Amino acid sequence: MGEHPALWREAMWAESCSNGVRLGWAESCSKWREARWAESQSRPWALFLYALSELGVLDDGRTIAVKQLSVGTSKQGEDEFLAEVKMITSIQHKNLVRLVGCCSEGAQRLLIYEYMQNGSLDNNLYENSESFLNWKTRFQIILGIARGLRYLHEDSNLRIVHRDIKASNILLDDKFQPKISDFGLARFFPEDQAYLSTKFAGTLGYTAPEYAIRGELSEKADIYSFGVLVLEIISSRKNTDLTLPTEMQYLPEYAWKLYERSKIIELVDPKLKVDGTVERDVLLVCDVALLCLQPYPSLRPPMSEIVVMLACKTEPTPAPMKPAFLDRKNRFSTESTFLVLSPSPFRIDSPSSHIEK
């Protein structure tokens, strides 16, 4: 623990620390005590403070946000803290959230990040959101996430698999540029291996079948998650919504049915104004998303190809086949088989449950 400089001597309240950095706090930081309960039951090390309008200001004027990890004797929280610090400090990209500092003293485990003015993508996207994202902004977000993943998979000094790409882990700056966050589950990936055999950790509904079922992890698992997220961005809905009619409840399944009927445009958020130019772009992005959801990892294009398809707006080749998706019986449905998820070595509360082991 000694290699990570403490940002505070004690939690949030210290005015100075051992490395000489002084902090000045905005009024809203007094909400820290009230905010600490958020997500504490399910995942206490999750980032939850972006809901506050302003968290803290360094003496140099930078606004910061704080991520609190579980304290006490939780080995999982401790492991995720060390993993995230190591991961974040080894990579830099405009579409990855930047770590400003950290605190590791006693039971305190705090990560200090640059503050993202527009919060997380899920708070801007889904039906109960007060904001509205036009198509230009949505496309910018999709392309930015793709570029961030390309960097992790192919361009950084280390080959990294994020393992938990989803809307709540995408943060938006003041210009709605996306930044991938939450590297607590990320894994360094050896160059000489096709995949890692590992225990499942992530969010069902975004998870590739080969990883959820057999524990075979590669960068293609991130690509599958990206495909699900793109469908969510297009439609402004979550990947699973049991309040909808049966055929619409599981987003990848519904998207494929529309694609087969040449009606994929019906997936688009009805609040978006889809003219001729936008429609062509939407159809292209839908094709890319479905390619990312192919049942076999080898059929999913690498992120470098996805970035080119999006940036240059070139039609995917070949056309997508039927994707793998979680069905109503917690099974991954593919073209010719069902891969059963339940019973399984981990508990499934719903297709969107966050599972860690």
C-alpha positions as CSV (number, residue, x, y, z in Angstrom):
1,M,0.0,0.0,0.0
2,G,2.9,2.3,0.6
3,E,3.6,2.9,-3.1
4,H,0.3,4.9,-3.4
5,P,0.6,8.4,-1.9
6,A,-2.2,9.4,0.4
7,L,-4.3,12.3,-0.8
8,W,-5.9,12.7,2.7
9,R,-4.9,11.8,6.2
10,E,-8.4,11.0,7.0
11,A,-11.3,10.4,4.6
12,M,-12.8,13.6,3.1
13,W,-12.3,16.0,5.9
14,A,-8.6,16.8,6.1
15,E,-7.4,20.2,4.9
16,S,-3.9,19.0,4.0
17,C,-2.0,15.8,3.5
18,S,1.4,14.3,3.5
19,N,2.2,15.2,-0.1
20,G,1.4,18.9,0.5
21,V,-1.8,19.1,-1.6
22,R,-4.4,21.4,0.0
23,L,-8.0,21.1,-0.8
24,G,-10.8,23.7,-0.9
25,W,-14.3,22.3,-0.8
26,A,-17.5,23.4,-2.5
27,E,-20.6,23.6,-0.4
28,S,-22.1,20.5,-1.9
29,C,-19.3,18.4,-0.4
30,S,-21.3,18.6,2.8
31,K,-23.6,16.1,1.2
32,W,-21.0,13.4,1.4
33,R,-22.5,11.9,4.6
34,E,-25.9,11.7,3.1
35,A,-24.6,10.3,-0.2
36,R,-22.5,7.5,1.4
37,W,-25.5,5.1,1.5
38,A,-25.9,5.0,-2.2
39,E,-25.4,1.6,-3.7
40,S,-23.9,0.5,-0.4
41,Q,-26.0,-2.6,-0.2
42,S,-25.1,-4.1,-3.6
43,R,-21.7,-2.8,-4.5
44,P,-20.2,-0.4,-1.9
45,W,-17.1,0.3,-4.0
46,A,-19.1,1.6,-7.0
47,L,-18.8,5.1,-8.2
48,F,-21.9,7.0,-7.0
49,L,-21.0,10.6,-6.4
50,Y,-21.3,11.9,-9.9
51,A,-25.0,12.6,-9.0
52,L,-23.7,15.6,-7.0
53,S,-23.4,18.8,-9.0
54,E,-20.0,19.7,-7.5
55,L,-17.8,17.6,-5.2
56,G,-14.5,19.3,-4.5
57,V,-12.0,21.8,-5.9
58,L,-8.2,21.5,-5.7
59,D,-6.2,24.6,-5.0
60,D,-5.3,24.7,-8.7
61,G,-9.0,25.1,-9.6
62,R,-9.7,21.5,-10.7
63,T,-13.0,20.0,-9.7
64,I,-12.8,16.5,-8.6
65,A,-15.1,13.5,-7.9
66,V,-14.5,10.8,-5.4
67,K,-15.0,7.1,-5.6
68,Q,-15.2,5.3,-2.2
69,L,-14.3,1.6,-2.0
70,S,-15.4,-0.8,0.6
71,V,-13.6,-0.6,3.9
72,G,-12.6,-2.9,6.6
73,T,-11.5,-6.5,5.8
74,S,-13.2,-6.8,2.4
75,K,-10.6,-8.5,0.2
76,Q,-12.6,-8.0,-2.9
77,G,-12.8,-4.2,-2.3
78,E,-9.1,-4.1,-1.6
79,D,-8.2,-6.1,-4.7
80,E,-10.3,-3.9,-6.8
81,F,-8.7,-0.8,-5.4
82,L,-5.2,-2.0,-6.2
83,A,-6.3,-3.2,-9.6
84,E,-7.9,0.0,-10.5
85,V,-5.0,2.2,-9.3
86,K,-2.5,0.0,-11.2
87,M,-4.7,0.0,-14.3
88,I,-5.6,3.7,-14.5
89,T,-2.0,4.9,-13.8
90,S,-0.7,2.8,-16.7
91,I,-3.0,4.1,-19.4
92,Q,-3.9,7.6,-20.7
93,H,-6.5,8.3,-23.4
94,K,-9.0,11.1,-24.0
95,N,-11.8,8.6,-23.8
96,L,-10.7,7.0,-20.5
97,V,-11.4,8.7,-17.1
98,R,-8.3,10.2,-15.6
99,L,-7.2,9.5,-12.0
100,V,-6.1,12.6,-10.1
101,G,-5.0,10.9,-6.9
102,C,-5.9,8.3,-4.3
103,C,-6.1,7.7,-0.6
104,S,-4.9,4.5,1.1
105,E,-4.7,5.0,4.8
106,G,-6.0,2.7,7.4
107,A,-9.5,1.5,6.3
108,Q,-9.9,4.3,3.8
109,R,-9.8,3.5,0.1
110,L,-10.6,6.5,-2.0
111,L,-10.0,7.2,-5.7
112,I,-10.0,10.8,-6.9
113,Y,-11.0,11.4,-10.5
114,E,-11.5,14.3,-12.8
115,Y,-15.1,15.5,-12.4
116,M,-17.4,14.8,-15.3
117,Q,-20.0,17.6,-15.6
118,N,-22.7,15.6,-17.3
119,G,-22.5,12.5,-15.1
120,S,-22.9,9.0,-16.3
121,L,-24.5,7.9,-19.6
122,D,-27.3,6.0,-18.0
123,N,-28.5,9.1,-16.2
124,N,-28.7,10.9,-19.6
125,L,-30.1,8.1,-21.7
126,Y,-33.0,6.2,-20.3
127,E,-36.6,7.1,-20.2
128,N,-36.6,8.8,-16.8
129,S,-33.7,11.1,-17.7
130,E,-34.4,14.8,-17.8
131,S,-31.9,15.4,-20.6
132,F,-32.2,14.5,-24.3
133,L,-29.3,13.4,-26.5
134,N,-29.7,14.2,-30.2
135,W,-28.3,11.8,-32.8
136,K,-25.1,13.8,-33.3
137,T,-24.3,13.5,-29.6
138,R,-25.2,9.8,-29.5
139,F,-23.0,9.0,-32.4
140,Q,-20.2,11.0,-30.8
141,I,-20.6,9.0,-27.6
142,I,-20.6,5.6,-29.5
143,L,-17.5,6.6,-31.5
144,G,-15.7,7.8,-28.4
145,I,-16.4,4.6,-26.5
146,A,-15.1,2.6,-29.5
147,R,-11.9,4.6,-29.6
148,G,-11.4,4.1,-25.9
149,L,-11.8,0.4,-26.2
150,R,-9.5,0.3,-29.2
151,Y,-6.8,1.9,-27.1
152,L,-7.3,-0.6,-24.3
153,H,-7.3,-3.6,-26.6
154,E,-4.8,-2.6,-29.2
155,D,-3.0,0.7,-28.8
156,S,-1.8,0.8,-25.1
157,N,1.4,-0.7,-23.9
158,L,-0.7,-3.3,-22.1
159,R,-3.5,-5.4,-23.6
160,I,-6.5,-4.7,-21.3
161,V,-10.0,-6.2,-21.1
162,H,-12.4,-3.9,-19.2
163,R,-15.0,-6.6,-18.3
164,D,-17.8,-4.3,-17.4
165,I,-18.7,-2.0,-20.3
166,K,-22.2,-0.6,-19.6
167,A,-24.0,2.7,-19.6
168,S,-23.3,3.5,-15.9
169,N,-19.6,3.1,-16.5
170,I,-19.5,5.7,-19.2
171,L,-19.0,9.2,-18.0
172,L,-19.7,12.4,-20.0
173,D,-17.7,15.6,-19.8
174,D,-19.1,19.1,-20.4
175,K,-19.1,18.5,-24.2
176,F,-20.7,15.1,-23.8
177,Q,-17.4,13.4,-24.8
178,P,-17.5,9.9,-23.3
179,K,-14.9,8.5,-20.9
180,I,-14.8,4.8,-19.9
181,S,-14.6,4.4,-16.1
182,D,-14.6,1.8,-13.4
183,F,-11.5,-0.4,-14.0
184,G,-12.0,-2.5,-10.8
185,L,-12.8,-5.6,-12.8
186,A,-10.4,-5.0,-15.7
187,R,-7.7,-7.5,-16.5
188,F,-4.3,-7.3,-18.1
189,F,-4.3,-9.8,-21.0
190,P,-1.2,-11.7,-22.2
191,E,-0.3,-11.2,-25.8
192,D,0.3,-14.9,-26.4
193,Q,-3.1,-16.1,-25.2
194,A,-6.4,-16.3,-27.1
195,Y,-8.4,-16.1,-23.9
196,L,-8.1,-16.3,-20.1
197,S,-9.9,-18.8,-18.1
198,T,-11.3,-16.9,-15.2
199,K,-14.3,-16.7,-12.8
200,F,-17.2,-14.6,-14.1
201,A,-17.5,-11.0,-13.0
202,G,-19.6,-8.4,-14.7
203,T,-23.2,-7.6,-15.5
204,L,-25.5,-10.1,-17.1
205,G,-27.3,-8.6,-20.1
206,Y,-24.0,-7.1,-21.3
207,T,-21.9,-10.3,-21.0
208,A,-20.7,-12.4,-23.9
209,P,-21.9,-16.1,-23.8
210,E,-18.4,-17.7,-23.9
211,Y,-17.4,-15.7,-20.9
212,A,-20.7,-16.0,-18.9
213,I,-20.9,-19.7,-19.4
214,R,-17.4,-21.1,-19.8
215,G,-15.3,-18.3,-18.2
216,E,-13.4,-17.7,-21.4
217,L,-12.4,-14.0,-21.3
218,S,-10.9,-12.0,-24.2
219,E,-11.2,-8.6,-25.6
220,K,-14.1,-10.0,-27.7
221,A,-16.2,-10.0,-24.4
222,D,-15.8,-6.2,-24.3
223,I,-16.9,-6.0,-27.9
224,Y,-20.0,-7.9,-27.2
225,S,-20.8,-5.6,-24.3
226,F,-20.2,-2.6,-26.6
227,G,-22.7,-4.0,-29.0
228,V,-25.4,-4.2,-26.3
229,L,-24.5,-0.7,-25.2
230,V,-24.8,0.7,-28.7
231,L,-28.3,-0.7,-29.0
232,E,-29.2,1.0,-25.7
233,I,-27.8,4.3,-27.0
234,I,-29.9,4.0,-30.2
235,S,-33.1,3.1,-28.4
236,S,-32.8,5.0,-25.1
237,R,-33.8,1.8,-23.2
238,K,-32.2,-0.8,-21.0
239,N,-31.1,-4.1,-22.5
240,T,-33.8,-5.8,-20.3
241,D,-37.2,-4.3,-19.6
242,L,-39.8,-6.8,-18.3
243,T,-42.6,-4.2,-18.4
244,L,-42.6,-4.2,-22.2
245,P,-44.5,-6.7,-24.5
246,T,-42.8,-10.1,-24.5
247,E,-41.0,-9.8,-27.8
248,M,-39.5,-6.5,-26.9
249,Q,-38.3,-7.3,-23.4
250,Y,-34.7,-8.3,-24.4
251,L,-33.1,-5.7,-26.5
252,P,-30.7,-7.7,-28.6
253,E,-33.4,-10.3,-29.4
254,Y,-35.8,-7.5,-30.3
255,A,-33.2,-5.7,-32.5
256,W,-32.6,-8.9,-34.4
257,K,-36.3,-9.5,-35.0
258,L,-36.6,-6.0,-36.4
259,Y,-33.5,-6.5,-38.5
260,E,-34.8,-9.7,-40.0
261,R,-38.0,-7.8,-41.0
262,S,-36.0,-4.9,-42.4
263,K,-37.6,-2.7,-39.7
264,I,-34.5,-2.0,-37.6
265,I,-35.2,1.7,-37.8
266,E,-38.1,1.1,-35.4
267,L,-35.6,0.5,-32.7
268,V,-34.6,4.2,-32.6
269,D,-35.7,6.4,-29.8
270,P,-39.0,7.9,-31.1
271,K,-38.0,11.3,-29.8
272,L,-35.1,11.4,-32.3
273,K,-35.9,13.1,-35.6
274,V,-34.7,10.6,-38.2
275,D,-34.3,12.2,-41.6
276,G,-32.6,10.6,-44.6
277,T,-29.0,11.3,-43.5
278,V,-29.6,10.3,-39.9
279,E,-31.4,7.1,-41.0
280,R,-28.4,6.0,-43.0
281,D,-26.1,6.5,-40.1
282,V,-28.5,4.7,-37.7
283,L,-28.8,1.7,-40.0
284,L,-25.0,1.6,-40.2
285,V,-24.6,1.7,-36.4
286,C,-27.2,-1.0,-35.9
287,D,-25.3,-3.3,-38.3
288,V,-22.1,-2.6,-36.4
289,A,-23.9,-3.4,-33.1
290,L,-25.3,-6.7,-34.3
291,L,-21.8,-7.7,-35.6
292,C,-20.5,-7.1,-32.1
293,L,-23.1,-9.5,-30.8
294,Q,-22.2,-12.5,-32.9
295,P,-22.3,-15.8,-31.0
296,Y,-18.7,-16.8,-31.7
297,P,-15.9,-14.5,-30.6
298,S,-14.0,-14.9,-34.0
299,L,-17.0,-13.4,-35.8
300,R,-16.9,-10.2,-33.8
301,P,-14.7,-7.5,-35.5
302,P,-11.8,-6.0,-33.5
303,M,-12.3,-2.5,-32.2
304,S,-9.9,-1.0,-34.8
305,E,-12.2,-2.2,-37.5
306,I,-15.3,-1.0,-35.6
307,V,-13.7,2.5,-35.3
308,V,-13.0,2.6,-39.0
309,M,-16.6,1.5,-39.9
310,L,-18.0,4.2,-37.6
311,A,-15.6,7.0,-38.4
312,C,-15.6,6.4,-42.2
313,K,-19.2,5.3,-42.2
314,T,-18.5,2.2,-44.3
315,E,-20.9,-0.7,-44.5
316,P,-19.9,-3.7,-42.4
317,T,-18.8,-6.8,-44.3
318,P,-20.1,-9.4,-44.0
319,A,-23.6,-8.7,-42.9
320,P,-24.4,-9.8,-39.3
321,M,-25.8,-13.2,-38.6
322,K,-28.2,-14.0,-35.8
323,P,-26.6,-12.8,-32.5
324,A,-26.3,-14.5,-29.2
325,F,-28.7,-13.1,-26.6
326,L,-30.1,-13.9,-23.2
327,D,-33.6,-15.3,-23.5
328,R,-36.5,-15.4,-21.0
329,K,-35.2,-18.6,-19.5
330,N,-31.7,-17.2,-18.7
331,R,-30.3,-19.1,-21.7
332,F,-28.0,-17.7,-24.4
333,S,-29.8,-18.3,-27.7
334,T,-27.7,-18.7,-30.8
335,E,-28.4,-19.8,-34.4
336,S,-28.5,-23.5,-33.6
337,T,-28.3,-24.1,-29.9
338,F,-29.2,-22.9,-26.5
339,L,-26.4,-22.4,-23.9
340,V,-28.0,-22.8,-20.5
341,L,-27.1,-20.3,-17.9
342,S,-29.2,-21.5,-15.0
343,P,-28.5,-23.5,-12.8
344,S,-25.0,-22.1,-12.7
345,P,-22.1,-21.5,-10.2
346,F,-23.4,-17.9,-9.6
347,R,-26.7,-16.6,-8.6
348,I,-29.0,-15.0,-11.2
349,D,-31.5,-12.5,-9.9
350,S,-32.4,-11.1,-13.4
351,P,-30.8,-10.9,-16.8
352,S,-29.3,-7.5,-15.7
353,S,-28.0,-8.7,-12.3
354,H,-24.5,-7.6,-11.3
355,I,-22.6,-10.7,-10.6
356,E,-19.2,-11.0,-9.0
357,K,-17.3,-13.9,-7.6
